[in-house]
Amino acid sequence: MNERFKASGLMNPMFPDEITFGDKGVTFKVRKMLSSTDNFVFYNDISGVEIEAGVFFSTIRIIPRMRQEIIMRNFTKGDARKVKELLLEKVQS
């Protein structure tokens, strides 16, 4: 599958968050100025996905089982919807 989505470069051009879909799970890369955090979650460990839509950009909240939620910011509304659709599709299968 290996689809990849990057947050908009307008809000954070140097360090955009990134979501990468793999065969068994998804990797969430949250970047900050001097560090980044990679979280790999198996599809069957995801219990929910929420989207908070702003005027221009959306925040994606992934709720894994037995872990702290993962928050990804500054994705376009279209990308956020597509990420949610892909995650829910993989979680159900």
C-alpha positions in Angstrom: 0.0 0.0 0.0 2.7 2.5 1.1 0.7 5.7 0.8 2.2 8.8 2.3 0.6 12.1 3.5 2.5 15.2 4.6 1.1 18.2 6.5 0.9 21.5 4.8 4.2 23.4 4.5 2.5 26.7 5.0 2.1 26.4 8.8 5.4 24.6 9.4 7.6 24.5 6.2 10.7 23.0 7.8 9.1 20.2 9.9 5.8 19.0 8.5 4.1 16.0 10.2 3.9 12.8 8.1 1.7 9.7 7.9 2.9 6.6 6.0 0.7 3.6 5.4 2.4 0.2 5.3 1.2 -3.4 4.9 0.7 -4.2 8.6 0.3 -0.7 10.1 0.8 3.0 9.9 3.7 5.2 11.0 3.0 8.7 12.4 6.0 11.1 12.3 5.5 14.1 14.5 8.3 16.7 13.9 9.4 19.5 16.0 12.2 22.0 15.7 15.0 19.8 17.2 13.4 16.4 17.4 10.8 14.1 15.9 8.8 11.2 17.2 8.0 8.1 15.1 5.0 6.0 16.2 4.2 2.8 14.5 0.7 1.4 15.2 -0.7 -1.9 13.8 -4.0 -1.4 12.1 -5.9 -3.7 14.5 -4.6 -1.6 17.5 -6.4 1.6 16.3 -9.7 2.1 18.1 -10.7 5.5 16.6 -9.9 8.4 14.4 -11.2 11.9 14.8 -10.8 15.0 12.6 -11.0 18.5 13.9 -11.5 20.8 10.8 -10.5 24.4 11.0 -10.9 27.1 8.3 -8.0 25.9 6.2 -6.4 22.9 7.9 -7.4 19.9 9.9 -6.0 18.1 12.9 -6.1 14.3 12.9 -6.4 12.5 16.2 -5.6 8.8 16.2 -6.8 6.8 19.3 -4.8 3.6 19.7 -5.7 0.9 22.2 -3.6 0.9 25.3 -1.6 4.0 24.3 -1.8 7.8 24.4 -3.5 9.4 21.5 -1.5 10.7 18.5 -2.2 14.2 17.3 -1.2 15.2 13.7 -1.6 18.9 12.8 -2.0 21.1 9.6 -3.2 18.5 7.1 -5.5 19.7 4.3 -9.2 18.8 4.8 -9.0 16.4 1.8 -5.9 14.6 3.1 -7.4 14.3 6.6 -10.6 12.7 5.2 -8.6 10.3 3.0 -6.4 9.3 6.0 -9.5 8.7 8.1 -11.1 6.6 5.3 -7.9 4.5 4.8 -7.5 3.9 8.5 -11.1 2.9 9.1 -11.0 0.7 6.0 -7.9 -1.1 7.3 -9.2 -1.4 10.8 -12.4 -3.1 9.7 -10.7 -5.7 7.5 
